[in-house]
């Protein structure tokens, strides 16, 4: 089965005014679509054509001849995760067990939001900012270009795409305004909470 472009989980205009329909049309319909198409083209003759996307990413992370496949497969995976990390009328603060864990790891929720913003705004060049679980520890990490936590044995909970194509049409160079819109109006904390509970349940079952 070739890798397919997943549908957006909301209409193109559902994130306005924080992210315009124009941005989503370009970002999902051109950038994400191209990563999927290139992944499928590069999978030819690798023996991995029927593998799940996540396994392709993990198997190709070590560079060398598979670097182009890794970059495109990781970007295909990252974008699917990013669309799920956004929610119309989202944003604000996480709740429940995830909120408790964030407060324990970062001091309080405001300090967490400030640290996430700092990491996303100041990450140099193209990449992604994530809240991850790293062997049970909550961490904010920014990855470069296509790099993805799933290639480094970390469990992502939520992500923000900080490539310019994610915000330039709406915010030009003002990445800080885009990051603020994500934290205040778009972040899908319910998705992050589900990822957190799945990961912590899995860890508890393994102990
Ligand atoms: Fe992107």
Boltz pocket constraint, residues with backbone or C-beta under 6 A from the ligand:
constraints:
  - pocket:
      binder: B
      contacts: [[A, 27], [A, 31], [A, 79], [A, 161], [A, 163], [A, 165], [A, 166]]
      max_distance: 6.0
